[in-house]
Amino acid sequence: MTEKFSSVSAKNINNISKKIVLIVATMGAFLTPFMGSAINVALPTIGKEFSMSAIAMGWVATSFLLAAAMSLVPLGRIADIYGRKRVFLCGVIVFTAFSLLCGLANRTEVLIFARAVQGIGGAMMFGTGAAMLTSAYPPEERGAVLGINVTAVYVGLVVGPFIGGLLTQYVGWRCIFFFTVPLGLLVIFSILWKLKGDWAEASGERFDFVGSLIYGIALLAMMYGFSILPSTLGTFLIFIGIACLVVFGFWELRVKSPVLDLHLFIHNRPFAFSNLAALLNYMATFAVGFLLSLYLQYIKGFTPRDAGLILVIQPIVMALLSPLAGRLSDRIEPRIIASIGMALTTLGMVPLILLNNSTNLLQVYASLVILGLGFALFASPNMNAVMSSVDRKFYGVASGTVGTMRLVGQMFSMGLTMLIFALLIGRVQIAPEYYALFVKSVKIIFMILCCLCFCGIFASLARGKLR
């Protein structure tokens, strides 16, 4: 039987064990954003090697997000029942193995498949990392350690474009995937060697397989439907996806042990609106790196290395300020800090609406700095608000839920991008004759994303006071 830390002993877990939890969760938090941001820089090169259309390049990023979004909430529930450390360890193993397969891929279909399975491994990691930290650390220390955890995400985002650009230009894009393999092995070794015991506060409860299946079908149908619009099949799949979400909601409200306890949303205002704010924030911001990478390389003619150097501006600001934001959320109402962050993010999106062939790069730099500042002030206080609004029994589900908001937001951000590309450019490679349509598409996408971010300000403010 899994060794469990009780509610009391988890609060009083010794400092060495707490530090090991922080180290492995932080290392796991670094891997997935590093991979995503590095691949964004490499996409034009990958697309050229495999003769990909703009939509196919989008699927290299989206397949990871879709698989992770489909599995994150169920995996969070499984972690609560069977052990968070156990699920986290399995996630690192899957992520590492399929990173190797991605690097060995010889066809578009193989790469997209491997990215999808890699996404399931990623979901196991970031669906349980924050829950392990929240279990191991008392409330007065959570903001600080969650801030460190978020910083690891941003460090991954910082070095991802830089290392990804260097590897792509001088060694080859496949080395991006190979680069993560030894890091994953180091995390596996650290867990097996140093981290004893586990947390499974919902041990003995049943797992809702039916609800998980309905939820996965809903996301898959909607996302694939977005990618093939304006076809009739695309419209039909989106309708099926929405219908499945409605059925999922009714099922979860009636089943005894739901995979996602919707009563958390109905009866817990801070939890509900904090998750809604996270959803809108990631919907509005995720496609920025993808679009700017294409814009800088196709329209501005930058190499992968130089485009990567520009794209690190935003995550550098995020990494520097996230620990401070986390500590502030231990002292000041998280709603206030997160809402200011959302407002700054909206402001940072505005200059991107004006991009064209002759845009001065200072405009791009300024936008990335403001976006980094806004996101740093939003992310860790918002996570602190979510995790502090639920009982210990629901830490895995809460962590998985906010992770799902992130992934679903990122997924729909890419879905919107692929939809606009499909409508304006079509299923073709981005060649010089399509550059004008590409720039027009980018401007429209940023306009929509800015509106979403503006709505997120009000969702953040509506959560109410936590203390």
C-alpha positions as CSV (number, residue, x, y, z in Angstrom):
1,M,0.0,0.0,0.0
2,T,1.2,3.5,-0.8
3,E,2.7,5.2,2.2
4,K,0.8,8.3,3.0
5,F,1.6,11.5,4.9
6,S,-1.4,12.3,7.1
7,S,-2.9,15.7,7.1
8,V,-1.0,16.5,10.3
9,S,2.4,15.1,9.3
10,A,2.2,16.6,5.9
11,K,2.0,20.0,7.6
12,N,5.0,19.2,9.8
13,I,7.1,17.3,7.2
14,N,10.8,17.8,7.9
15,N,12.7,20.5,6.0
16,I,14.8,18.1,4.0
17,S,11.8,16.3,2.5
18,K,10.1,19.6,1.9
19,K,13.1,20.8,-0.1
20,I,13.2,17.6,-2.1
21,V,9.5,18.0,-3.0
22,L,10.3,21.6,-4.1
23,I,13.3,20.5,-6.2
24,V,11.6,17.7,-8.1
25,A,8.3,19.7,-8.6
26,T,10.4,22.7,-9.8
27,M,12.5,20.6,-12.2
28,G,9.3,19.0,-13.6
29,A,7.7,22.5,-13.9
30,F,10.7,23.5,-16.0
31,L,10.6,20.7,-18.6
32,T,7.2,21.3,-20.4
33,P,7.4,25.1,-20.9
34,F,11.0,24.7,-22.0
35,M,10.0,22.2,-24.7
36,G,7.0,24.3,-25.9
37,S,8.9,27.5,-26.2
38,A,11.9,25.9,-27.8
39,I,9.7,24.1,-30.4
40,N,7.9,27.4,-31.3
41,V,11.3,28.8,-32.5
42,A,12.0,25.6,-34.5
43,L,8.6,25.3,-36.2
44,P,9.5,27.1,-39.4
45,T,12.6,24.8,-39.8
46,I,10.5,21.7,-38.9
47,G,7.8,22.8,-41.3
48,K,10.3,23.2,-44.1
49,E,11.8,19.7,-43.6
50,F,8.5,18.0,-43.6
51,S,6.7,20.4,-46.1
52,M,4.1,21.3,-43.5
53,S,1.3,23.8,-44.0
54,A,0.7,26.5,-41.4
55,I,-2.1,24.4,-39.9
56,A,0.1,21.3,-39.7
57,M,2.8,23.4,-37.9
58,G,0.0,24.5,-35.5
59,W,-0.8,20.8,-34.7
60,V,2.8,20.1,-33.7
61,A,2.1,22.5,-30.8
62,T,-1.6,21.7,-30.4
63,S,-1.4,17.9,-30.2
64,F,0.6,18.2,-27.0
65,L,-1.9,20.7,-25.5
66,L,-5.0,18.7,-26.6
67,A,-3.7,15.4,-25.1
68,A,-2.7,17.2,-21.9
69,A,-6.0,19.0,-21.6
70,M,-8.0,15.8,-22.1
71,S,-6.0,13.9,-19.5
72,L,-5.2,16.5,-16.8
73,V,-8.4,16.5,-14.7
74,P,-8.7,12.7,-14.7
75,L,-5.0,12.4,-13.8
76,G,-5.4,14.9,-11.0
77,R,-8.2,12.7,-9.6
78,I,-6.2,9.6,-10.0
79,A,-3.3,11.3,-8.1
80,D,-5.6,12.1,-5.2
81,I,-6.7,8.5,-5.0
82,Y,-3.5,6.6,-5.7
83,G,-0.7,9.0,-4.8
84,R,0.5,12.3,-6.3
85,K,4.2,11.4,-6.2
86,R,3.4,8.1,-8.1
87,V,1.6,9.9,-10.9
88,F,4.2,12.6,-11.1
89,L,7.0,10.0,-11.5
90,C,5.0,8.1,-14.2
91,G,4.6,11.5,-16.0
92,V,8.3,12.2,-16.0
93,I,9.0,8.7,-17.4
94,V,6.4,9.1,-20.2
95,F,7.5,12.6,-21.0
96,T,11.2,11.6,-21.2
97,A,10.6,8.5,-23.4
98,F,8.5,10.3,-25.9
99,S,10.9,13.2,-26.1
100,L,13.3,10.7,-27.4
101,L,10.7,9.5,-30.0
102,C,10.0,13.1,-31.1
103,G,13.7,13.5,-31.8
104,L,13.7,10.4,-33.9
105,A,10.5,11.1,-35.9
106,N,10.8,10.8,-39.6
107,R,7.3,11.9,-40.6
108,T,4.8,14.6,-39.7
109,E,2.3,12.0,-38.3
110,V,5.0,10.4,-36.1
111,L,6.0,13.7,-34.7
112,I,2.4,14.8,-33.9
113,F,1.6,11.4,-32.3
114,A,4.7,11.5,-30.1
115,R,4.0,15.1,-29.1
116,A,0.4,14.0,-28.1
117,V,1.7,11.2,-25.8
118,Q,4.4,13.5,-24.5
119,G,1.4,15.8,-23.6
120,I,-0.1,13.1,-21.4
121,G,3.2,12.7,-19.6
122,G,3.3,16.5,-19.2
123,A,-0.2,16.5,-17.7
124,M,0.9,13.9,-15.1
125,M,3.7,16.3,-14.0
126,F,2.0,19.7,-13.9
127,G,-1.3,18.2,-12.7
128,T,0.4,17.0,-9.5
129,G,3.4,19.3,-9.0
130,A,1.5,22.2,-7.4
131,A,-0.6,19.7,-5.4
132,M,2.6,18.1,-3.9
133,L,3.9,21.5,-2.9
134,T,0.6,22.5,-1.4
135,S,0.5,19.2,0.6
136,A,4.1,19.6,1.9
137,Y,4.1,23.3,2.8
138,P,1.9,25.1,5.4
139,P,-0.4,27.9,4.2
140,E,1.9,30.7,5.3
141,E,4.7,29.4,3.0
142,R,2.7,28.3,0.0
143,G,2.8,31.6,-1.9
144,A,6.6,31.7,-1.8
145,V,7.1,28.1,-3.0
146,L,4.4,28.3,-5.6
147,G,6.1,31.5,-6.8
148,I,9.4,29.5,-7.1
149,N,7.5,26.8,-9.0
150,V,6.1,29.4,-11.4
151,T,9.5,30.9,-11.7
152,A,10.8,27.5,-13.0
153,V,8.1,27.6,-15.6
154,Y,9.3,31.0,-16.7
155,V,13.0,29.9,-16.6
156,G,11.9,27.2,-19.0
157,L,10.2,29.8,-21.2
158,V,13.4,32.0,-21.0
159,V,16.0,29.5,-22.0
160,G,13.6,27.6,-24.4
161,P,13.7,30.1,-27.2
162,F,17.4,30.8,-26.7
163,I,18.6,27.2,-26.6
164,G,16.0,26.1,-29.1
165,G,17.2,28.8,-31.6
166,L,20.8,27.8,-31.1
167,L,20.2,24.1,-31.4
168,T,18.0,24.6,-34.5
169,Q,20.4,26.8,-36.3
170,Y,23.7,25.0,-35.5
171,V,22.9,21.4,-34.6
172,G,19.3,20.7,-35.7
173,W,15.8,20.9,-34.3
174,R,15.9,17.2,-33.2
175,C,18.4,18.1,-30.5
176,I,15.8,20.1,-28.7
177,F,14.0,16.9,-27.8
178,F,17.3,15.1,-27.0
179,F,18.3,17.9,-24.7
180,T,15.4,17.2,-22.3
181,V,16.1,13.4,-22.0
182,P,19.0,13.7,-19.5
183,L,17.0,16.3,-17.5
184,G,14.1,13.9,-17.3
185,L,16.4,11.1,-16.2
186,L,17.8,13.4,-13.4
187,V,14.3,14.1,-12.1
188,I,13.4,10.3,-12.1
189,F,16.6,9.5,-10.2
190,S,15.9,12.3,-7.6
191,I,12.4,11.0,-6.9
192,L,13.4,7.4,-6.6
193,W,16.5,8.1,-4.5
194,K,15.3,10.9,-2.2
195,L,11.5,11.3,-2.1
196,K,9.9,8.8,0.3
197,G,6.2,8.4,1.0
198,D,3.2,9.9,-0.9
199,W,0.0,11.9,-0.6
200,A,-3.3,10.2,-1.4
201,E,-5.9,11.9,0.7
202,A,-8.8,10.5,-1.4
203,S,-7.5,7.0,-1.2
204,G,-10.2,4.4,-1.5
205,E,-12.6,6.5,-3.5
206,R,-13.8,5.4,-6.9
207,F,-12.5,6.8,-10.2
208,D,-15.1,8.3,-12.6
209,F,-14.2,6.6,-15.9
210,V,-17.4,7.5,-17.7
211,G,-17.0,11.2,-16.9
212,S,-13.4,11.2,-18.0
213,L,-14.3,9.6,-21.3
214,I,-17.1,12.1,-22.0
215,Y,-14.7,15.0,-21.1
216,G,-12.0,13.7,-23.4
217,I,-14.3,13.2,-26.3
218,A,-15.7,16.8,-25.9
219,L,-12.3,18.4,-26.1
220,L,-11.1,16.3,-28.9
221,A,-14.2,16.9,-31.0
222,M,-14.1,20.7,-30.5
223,M,-10.4,21.1,-31.1
224,Y,-10.3,19.0,-34.3
225,G,-13.5,20.7,-35.4
226,F,-11.8,24.1,-35.1
227,S,-8.9,22.9,-37.2
228,I,-11.0,21.9,-40.2
229,L,-13.4,24.8,-40.3
230,P,-15.2,26.1,-42.3
231,S,-16.1,22.5,-43.4
232,T,-19.5,21.0,-42.5
233,L,-17.7,18.2,-40.6
234,G,-15.8,20.9,-38.5
235,T,-19.1,22.5,-37.5
236,F,-20.7,19.2,-36.7
237,L,-17.7,18.2,-34.5
238,I,-17.8,21.5,-32.5
239,F,-21.5,20.9,-31.9
240,I,-20.8,17.3,-30.7
241,G,-18.1,18.7,-28.4
242,I,-20.4,21.3,-26.9
243,A,-23.1,18.7,-26.4
244,C,-20.6,16.3,-24.7
245,L,-19.6,19.1,-22.3
246,V,-23.3,19.6,-21.3
247,V,-23.7,15.9,-20.8
248,F,-20.4,15.9,-18.8
249,G,-21.8,18.7,-16.5
250,F,-25.0,16.8,-15.8
251,W,-23.1,13.5,-15.2
252,E,-20.6,15.1,-12.8
253,L,-23.3,16.7,-10.7
254,R,-25.0,13.3,-10.2
255,V,-22.2,10.8,-9.9
256,K,-21.0,9.8,-6.4
257,S,-17.3,10.3,-7.0
258,P,-16.9,12.8,-9.8
259,V,-13.6,13.2,-11.7
260,L,-14.3,17.0,-11.4
261,D,-16.4,18.1,-8.5
262,L,-18.5,20.9,-10.1
263,H,-19.8,21.9,-6.7
264,L,-16.4,23.5,-6.3
265,F,-17.4,25.9,-9.0
266,I,-21.0,26.3,-7.9
267,H,-20.4,26.9,-4.2
268,N,-16.9,28.3,-4.2
269,R,-16.8,31.7,-5.8
270,P,-13.0,32.3,-5.4
271,F,-12.2,28.9,-7.0
272,A,-14.7,29.4,-9.9
273,F,-13.6,32.9,-10.9
274,S,-9.9,32.3,-10.3
275,N,-10.1,29.4,-12.8
276,L,-12.1,31.5,-15.2
277,A,-9.5,34.2,-15.0
278,A,-6.8,31.7,-15.7
279,L,-8.7,30.3,-18.7
280,L,-9.1,33.8,-20.2
281,N,-5.5,34.7,-19.5
282,Y,-4.1,31.7,-21.3
283,M,-6.5,31.9,-24.1
284,A,-5.3,35.5,-24.7
285,T,-1.6,35.0,-24.3
286,F,-0.4,31.5,-25.4
287,A,-0.4,32.1,-29.2
288,V,1.8,35.2,-28.8
289,G,5.0,33.2,-28.8
290,F,3.9,31.0,-31.7
291,L,2.8,34.0,-33.8
292,L,5.8,36.2,-33.1
293,S,8.2,33.4,-33.9
294,L,6.6,33.0,-37.3
295,Y,6.4,36.8,-37.8
296,L,10.0,37.4,-36.9
297,Q,11.3,34.6,-39.1
298,Y,9.0,35.0,-42.1
299,I,8.3,38.7,-42.2
300,K,11.4,40.2,-40.5
301,G,13.8,37.5,-41.9
302,F,15.5,36.6,-38.5
303,T,17.3,33.4,-38.0
304,P,15.9,30.9,-35.4
305,R,18.7,32.0,-33.0
306,D,17.9,35.7,-33.3
307,A,14.2,35.2,-33.1
308,G,14.7,33.1,-30.0
309,L,16.8,35.9,-28.4
310,I,13.9,38.4,-28.9
311,L,11.3,36.0,-27.6
312,V,13.2,35.5,-24.3
313,I,12.4,39.1,-23.2
314,Q,8.9,38.2,-21.9
315,P,9.8,35.1,-19.9
316,I,12.9,36.9,-18.4
317,V,10.7,39.6,-16.9
318,M,8.2,36.9,-15.8
319,A,11.0,34.8,-14.1
320,L,12.5,37.8,-12.3
321,L,9.2,39.0,-10.9
322,S,7.2,35.8,-10.2
323,P,8.8,35.1,-6.8
324,L,8.0,38.6,-5.6
325,A,4.4,38.3,-6.8
326,G,4.1,35.0,-4.9
327,R,5.4,36.5,-1.7
328,L,3.1,39.5,-2.1
329,S,0.1,37.2,-2.5
330,D,0.9,35.8,1.0
331,R,0.5,39.4,2.4
332,I,-1.9,41.2,0.1
333,E,-5.2,40.0,-1.3
334,P,-4.4,37.8,-4.4
335,R,-7.4,39.3,-6.2
336,I,-5.8,42.7,-6.3
337,I,-2.3,41.6,-7.5
338,A,-3.7,39.2,-10.1
339,S,-6.2,41.8,-11.5
340,I,-3.4,44.4,-11.9
341,G,-1.4,41.7,-13.7
342,M,-4.4,41.0,-16.1
343,A,-4.8,44.7,-16.8
344,L,-1.1,45.0,-17.7
345,T,-1.3,42.0,-19.9
346,T,-4.2,43.6,-21.8
347,L,-2.1,46.7,-22.2
348,G,0.8,44.7,-23.6
349,M,-1.4,43.0,-26.2
350,V,-2.4,46.4,-27.8
351,P,0.9,47.1,-29.7
352,L,0.8,43.6,-31.3
353,I,-2.5,44.5,-33.1
354,L,-0.6,47.1,-35.1
355,L,2.1,44.7,-36.4
356,N,3.0,45.0,-40.1
357,N,5.9,44.6,-42.5
358,S,7.6,47.8,-41.3
359,T,6.9,47.7,-37.6
360,N,9.8,48.9,-35.5
361,L,11.2,46.2,-33.3
362,L,11.1,48.5,-30.3
363,Q,7.3,48.1,-30.4
364,V,7.7,44.4,-30.1
365,Y,10.2,44.7,-27.3
366,A,8.0,47.0,-25.3
367,S,5.0,44.7,-25.8
368,L,7.0,41.7,-24.5
369,V,8.2,43.5,-21.4
370,I,4.7,44.6,-20.5
371,L,3.3,41.1,-21.1
372,G,6.0,39.6,-18.9
373,L,5.2,42.0,-16.1
374,G,1.5,41.4,-16.3
375,F,1.8,37.7,-16.4
376,A,4.2,37.6,-13.5
377,L,1.7,39.5,-11.4
378,F,-1.1,37.3,-12.4
379,A,0.1,33.7,-12.4
380,S,1.4,32.8,-8.9
381,P,-1.2,35.0,-7.0
382,N,-3.9,33.3,-9.0
383,M,-2.6,29.8,-8.3
384,N,-2.3,30.7,-4.6
385,A,-5.9,31.8,-4.7
386,V,-7.0,28.6,-6.2
387,M,-5.1,26.3,-3.9
388,S,-6.0,28.2,-0.8
389,S,-9.8,28.1,-1.6
390,V,-10.2,24.3,-1.3
391,D,-9.7,21.6,1.4
392,R,-6.6,19.3,1.4
393,K,-8.7,16.5,0.0
394,F,-9.1,18.4,-3.3
395,Y,-5.6,19.6,-3.8
396,G,-4.9,17.2,-6.7
397,V,-8.2,18.1,-8.4
398,A,-7.7,21.8,-7.8
399,S,-4.1,21.7,-9.2
400,G,-5.4,19.6,-12.1
401,T,-8.3,22.0,-12.7
402,V,-6.2,25.2,-12.9
403,G,-3.7,23.3,-15.1
404,T,-6.7,22.3,-17.3
405,M,-7.7,25.9,-17.5
406,R,-4.2,26.7,-18.6
407,L,-4.1,23.9,-21.2
408,V,-7.7,24.5,-22.5
409,G,-6.9,28.2,-22.8
410,Q,-3.7,27.5,-24.6
411,M,-5.5,24.9,-26.8
412,F,-8.2,27.4,-27.8
413,S,-5.7,30.1,-28.3
414,M,-4.0,27.8,-30.9
415,G,-7.4,26.7,-32.2
416,L,-8.4,30.3,-32.9
417,T,-5.0,30.8,-34.6
418,M,-5.5,27.8,-36.9
419,L,-9.1,28.8,-37.6
420,I,-8.0,32.3,-38.8
421,F,-5.1,30.8,-40.8
422,A,-7.5,28.3,-42.4
423,L,-10.0,31.0,-43.3
424,L,-7.5,33.6,-44.6
425,I,-4.5,31.6,-45.8
426,G,-5.7,28.1,-46.4
427,R,-3.9,24.8,-46.1
428,V,-0.7,25.9,-47.7
429,Q,2.9,26.5,-46.7
430,I,3.7,30.1,-45.7
431,A,5.6,31.3,-48.8
432,P,6.3,35.0,-49.8
433,E,3.1,35.2,-51.9
434,Y,1.1,34.5,-48.7
435,Y,3.0,37.0,-46.5
436,A,0.4,39.7,-46.8
437,L,-2.4,37.3,-45.8
438,F,-0.3,36.0,-42.9
439,V,0.2,39.5,-41.5
440,K,-3.5,40.3,-41.8
441,S,-4.3,37.0,-40.0
442,V,-1.9,37.9,-37.2
443,K,-3.5,41.3,-36.7
444,I,-7.0,39.8,-36.5
445,I,-5.8,37.1,-34.0
446,F,-4.2,39.7,-31.7
447,M,-7.3,41.8,-31.8
448,I,-9.4,38.9,-30.6
449,L,-6.9,37.9,-28.0
450,C,-6.7,41.4,-26.6
451,C,-10.5,41.4,-26.1
452,L,-10.4,38.1,-24.3
453,C,-7.7,39.5,-22.0
454,F,-9.8,42.5,-21.2
455,C,-12.7,40.3,-20.2
456,G,-10.3,38.5,-17.9
457,I,-9.8,41.6,-15.7
458,F,-13.4,41.5,-14.6
459,A,-13.3,37.7,-14.0
460,S,-10.3,38.2,-11.7
461,L,-12.0,41.0,-9.8
462,A,-15.2,39.0,-9.4
463,R,-13.6,36.2,-7.3
464,G,-14.1,38.2,-4.1
465,K,-11.9,38.2,-1.0
466,L,-10.0,35.2,0.2
467,R,-9.0,36.7,3.6
